Amino acid sequence: GMNGNHRGNGKKENGLSVEAKVDAEIVYEFGGPMGTLTIMLFSHVIMYYLWLSVAHHNGNLFLPRWSDIVHIYNDCAPTREITFVYLAFIAFQALLGGLLPGFIMKGLPIPSEGNKTLDYNCNGYGAWLVTLAVVFFLEKYDYYSLSALPEKYGQLMTVMVLFGDAMSIAIYSSGFILGVTHRMSGNHVYDFFMGSWLNPRIGDFDFKLWAEVRVSWFTLFLLTLSCFMKDLKEKDHDFTQVHPGLYVMLCAHFLYTNACVKGEECIVTTWDIFYEKWGWMLIFWNFAGVPIVYTWNSFYILQTQPELPVRCGVYLLVCLLITYYVWDTANSQKNRFRMQLRGTFKERPWYVMPQLPWGTLENPIAIRTKHGNRLLVSGWYGLSQTRKIHYLMDILFALEWGLAAGMQNFLPYFYLCFFSSFIAHRGIRDNERCAKKYGEDWERYCSLVPYVLIPGVW
């Protein structure tokens, strides 16, 4: 699975602690070698399908024809210019990640390395501010305008896809060359998908955290911004004429990216960083999947200009801000509660915005389990009586991004369907795992926080 934190009680079994056993166990996930091969192929196909839909089929669902293959060949072959722009962006982000001072955060103890903890330099917020300033400077003095990107959407996508694949191959082979492979099944297809190397880093520069926080979300925001700038340019720089849906998408992606860098120290202790190896799954989706699939709605709105009255745009923005408030404070209550228990909680400086009211619980109420962990039952979790209230907000985000693109087509809601089914599956799996792990403590917790995802329903 990709969720939750394993902090067991460290009971010894045959000289190995429970954590080390769980960590070393090889379970075929995602349907094993065949399943992972299918996912890898399908991920490439879906990107080009989405591109074709918006570039040549007005955002409709369509049955691919030979002419579509010709479109891909003609419009998606990378040019020297777009390759240079993308590689310069990646190099710039790597420089910022390596050089900027940040907030040093300790990771969770790694069972496979004798419970050593790694230091993570969380300088995402600095990198975010510098990136925004540089983009503003390039726009203002006409060095490079983001509004040039939407026309080269296909080319840029190919560069990102190839870069993601190349990076995966490089990191996978490095794992073998440097002898740092971990939890390998022995099947190259499956292992390539899951990864060979747990914490690829040069000095204190951690690739996995950098790609997860910087590359995916910065690219995402800049692509949506490029759609906004293009629409603005086409409408003679009249802000009142820009499609209201693009305001919603820009605001949503700005807040989401800003939240990821603002709470970067919370990401350090997540399942992705602690347990998942840096394989094709994370690399491809960080470099290509997330930025393309999540910004598709922005390109769709720019291209098809769907009907959306201004007042609906305003309602959507208000809903988005309310959703964001609950999402931000629920995540921060949960993560700061964990940090307070571990004694790693530090206030962030004032310029890390927004620090919202009710983001930290003064007197959190929790159930202490036999495992020694505590399960939080106050704050948003207590108020809504819902264990995955933060996931519900993620689903509402997806719905709001869909509604920003109007109601004429199904594809703007593709992400919503994909994401909701993934989250429902994760909710069920999480429940089973916790029930096994906590036993009667879990039943007590469920009696206090009875709903999984939707208050009063499930």
N, C-alpha and C positions, 0 to 999 in steps of 0.2 A: 504493500500500500504506500501512499505518498503522504500520509497525514499522521498527526499525533506525535507525542514525544515518548520515547521509551526511557523512563527512568525507573527501572525495577528496583527490587530491594537487594540486588546483588547476592542472592543466595548461591552457594557453590553447588554445582552438580558435576561430579567427576573432575573436580579441579577447575572447571570452567564456570564463570559466573553466568547467570541467566542471560544478562545483556549480551555477553560475548557469544552465547549460543544463538540467540535470536539474530544477532548481527551477522553471524557467519552462515546461517542457514540458507541454502539455495532452494528457492521455490520458483517454479516456472510461473511468472505472471504474464498477463496480456496474451494468454494462449500460446506460450512457448515460442519456439523458432518460427513456426508457420504464422502464428498470430502477429508476431513482431514484424515479420517480412511484409505481411499484408498491410499493417499500419504504416510502415515506411513507404510502400508504394502508393497507398491511398493518400497519404499526406501530400505527396508530390502532385498527384492528380487533382486533388481538391483545390489546391492553390491556383492551378491553371484553369480549372473549371470556373472558379469564382472570378478570375480575371476576364475570361471570355464572356461570362455572363454580363459583366458591367461594361466591357469595352465593345461588344458586338451584339448583345441580345437584350439591351435595355434593362438589365438586371433581372430578367426572367429565368425560370428554370427552362432548360432546353436539352434536347438529345444531341450529343456531339456528332458533327458530320466531318467529312474530309476537309471541307473549306476551313473548319476551325483549326485543324492541324497547320494549315497554311498560314493562318493568322498568327499562330504562336511562333512559327518559323520566321515570319516577316517582322513581327513587332516585339518579340521577347528576347531576341538575341542581344546580349549585352554589348554596349558600345564602350569605347575607351573612356569617354568622359564620365559616364555613370559609374563605371567600375572605380575610377579614380575618386569620385565624390564619396562613394560608399567606403572605400578603404581608408580615405583620409578621415572620415567620421570615426571609424573603428579605432584607428591609430590615435586620434585625438582623445577618445574616451579612455583608451588604455593608458595614455600619458597622464591624464587627470587622475585615473584610478591609482596609478603608481606613485604620483608625486604629491598630491594634495594631502595636507594633514587632516586627520579625522578623529572620530570617536572610537577609541580602542575597546573592542568587545571580545570577551572570551567565549569560544564555542562550547558545545557540550563535550564531555569526555568521549573519546573515540575508542570503543572496545578493541578494535583490531590493532590499535597502536599503543597497547598498555594503558588505556584510559587517559592518554595525553590530551590536553586541551589546546586548541590553536587560537592565536590572536587574529582578530579580523579588524582591519582598519576601515571603519564605516565613514567614508568621505563622500558618500553619494550626494548629500545635500549640497556640498560645495561644488561638486561636479555639475549638478543640476543648475545652480545659479550661474556658473561660468558658461555652461552651454547656452542657456537662455540669453545671456549678455552677448555672446559671440554671434548667435543667430540674429539678434536684433541689430548688431553692428553690420553684419553682412547685408541684411535687408536694407538698412537705412542708407548705406553708402554704395548700394548697387554692386557689391562684389559678386554676390550670388543670391538669387532669389529662390526661396522654396517653391514659389508658384510654378517653377519650371518642372517640378517633379511629377505632378499627376499625369502629364502627357507621356512620361517615360516610365509609367507604373509597371508595365510588363517587363521592361529591361531591368529595372531596379529589382523586381521580384526575382528574376533569374539570378542576378548577382548574389542576392541574399540566400537563395536556395543553394547555389553552388558553394558559397562561403560556408554555410552551415554544414554541408556534407563534407567539404574539405577539412574543416576544423575537427569534425567528428573522427575522420580517418586519422588525422595527425595525432589527436589526443589518444585514440585507441592504440595506435602503434607505439606512442611514447610510453604508455603504461607497460608494454612488454619490454621495450628497449631499456627502460629505467628499472625494471623489475619491481614495479609497485602495484601489480594487479591484485585485485581483492574480490572475494566472493564470485569466482568464475565458474560457469557451468560447463565449460569445455566446448560449447557450441558457438562458433564464431558469429553466426547471424544474430543469435539471441544476445550474446555478450557485447556485440557491437552496439546493439540497441540500448542495452542497460548500462554499458560503459565498462572500462577496465580500471580506471583510476579514480579513487575516492575524492582526493583533495588536490587537484592539480594547482600548483602555485609556484611563483618565482619569488623567493624571499617571503615577504608578507603580503604579496599581491595574489589574492585568491581568485582564480578564473571563474569558478562556479558562482560565487557571490556577485562578482562583477557582471557576468553575463545576465544573471537572473534579475539584478536590480537595474543596472545601467542600460545594457544594450537593448533588451526587449522593450522596456517602458519608454526610454528616450526615443527610440526609433518610432514607436507607436505614436507618441505625442507629436513628433515632428512630421509624420506622415499626415495626421489629421490637420495639423497646422498648415501643411502645404495645400491641402484641399481648401481650407478656409481662405488662404491667401490667393489662390487661383480664382475662387468665386468672387472675392473682393476685386481682383484685377479685372475680371470679365464684366463686373458691374460698375466700372469706372470709379473704383475706390469709394463707393457709397456704402458705408457700414449698415445703413437701414435696409439696403436691398439684399444683403447676404442672406442666404436661405436660413430660416430659424433653426432647422435641424442641425446645421453646421455649428451654430452657437452652442447647442446642447452637446454635440459630440466634443467640441473643443473644450468646453467647461468640464465635461466628464473625464476626458483623457488627461487634462491638466491636473485635476484633483487626484485622479488615480495614481498618476506618475509621481506627483508631489508627495502623496501618502506613502508610496513605496520607499522613497529616499528619506522621508521624514522618520519612518519607523524602521529604517534599515537594520538597526540593532536587534529588532524582533525577528527578522528573517534568519539571522545567524543560528537561532536555535530550532528552526523548523526541520521537518522530515527531509525536505529536498536537500538541505545543506548537510545535515547530520548523517543521513542514511543513504540517499540515492547517490550512485556514482555519476560522474559527468560523462554520460554516454550520448548517443545520437538523440535519444528522446529529449533530454534537457537542452542539448546544444542546438539542434535543429529548431525546436520550438522557441528557444530564446532568440536566435538570430533571424529566423524567417517566419515560423508559424504564427507566433503571437502578433508580431507587427503587421503581418498581412491579413490574417483572418479577423483580427479585432478591429482593423481600420477599414475593412471592406465597406461598412455602412457609410463612412465618410466619402469614399470614392463614389458609391452608389448615389448619394444625395447630390454630389457635385455634378455627376454625369446626367442623371435623369430628372433632377429638380422636382421630386415628388410633391404633391399637394400637402401643405401643412400650414394652416392659418397661424398668424403671428401669436394670437392669444393661446393657441395650443402649445406653441413653442415656449411661451412664458410659463404655462402650467407645468410643462415637462421640466423646465429648469427648477421650479420650486420643488417638485417631487424629487428631482435629482439631489438637491441640496439637503432635503430631509433624510433621504436614503443615505447620503454620504455621512451626515452627522451620526446616525445610528451605527453605520458600518465602522467609521473611524473610532468612535468612543468604545464600542463593544470590543473591537480588536485590541484597543489600547488597554482597556480594563483587564482583559484576560492576560495579555502579555506582561503588563506591569505587575500584575498579581504574581505571576511566575517569577519575575525578577526580584520582587520584594522578598519572596520566599528564599531565593538563592542568594540574596544580598548583593545583587549586581545592579539594582535600580539606581540610575542617576538622572537628575533633571536635565533636559536638553536646554541649550542656550535660547534666549528670547527670539533670535532671528529664524529659528526652525519653526515655521508656521504651518498651519494654524494649530495652536495648543488649545483644544476645545474644553469647555466646562464638562465635568463629569468624566474626564478621560482617565482619571486615577481614582480608585475607590479608597476613601479614607479608612473605613473599617470593614474590609471585605468579610463576608460570611462564607465559610467553606466547610465541606465534610472532610474530615481526616480519614483516610483509608488505611487498611492494615498494611498496604504497600508503603505507607509513609507519604504518598502523594496527597495533595488536597484538591478537591473538586469544587470549583467556585459556584455558589448558588445565589449570589446577590448581584447587584448591578443590572445590566440589561437582561442577563440570563434569568435572574429572579423575577424581574418585572414582566418579561414576556413569557416566562415559564417555558422557554424554548432553548434547547441545548445548542442548536446550530444557527442562532439568530444572525450571525455574521454571514453565513452562507446564503440565507434568505435575502439579505441585502445585495449580495453579489448577483443573485438571480433577478432582483428588481433592477439593478444596473443594466443587465442584459436586456430586460424588457424595455427600459427607457431608451437604450441605444436603438432598439428596433423601432419603437414608436416615433423616434426622431426622423426616421426614414419613411414615415407615412404608412398607409395600410394597403397599398396597391399590390405588394408583392410578398412572396413567402421568404425569399432569401435573406432579407435583413433580419429575419427571426431564426435563421439557421443556428447562429451562435447561441441564442437562448435555448433552443431545443437540445443542442449538443451539450451545453453546460449544465442544464437542469438534470438531464439523465445521468451525467457524470457525478453530480453532487448527490443525487438521490442514492446512487450506487455506493458512493463513499459514506453517506450517512448510515446505510444499512450495515456496511462492513465495519465501520467504526463501532457501532452498537454491539455487534457480535464480539468484537475484540475486547471491548471494555467489560462486557458482561462476563467474559471468561477471566479477564485479568482481575477484576475487583469483586466478583461474586456478590455477596449480600450488600456490600457498600454501594454497589452500582444500583441495586433495587431501591435502596434508601434515597440515593441521588435522583433516580427517575421518579420517585414519588414527590420530590420537591420541584423538579424541573421536568414535567411529564412529556412535553412535546419535542419532536425531533427537529422539524424544520418550519412548520407553519403553525403559529399559535392557535390553539383551539381545534386544529384539524388533524395534524400528524406530527 
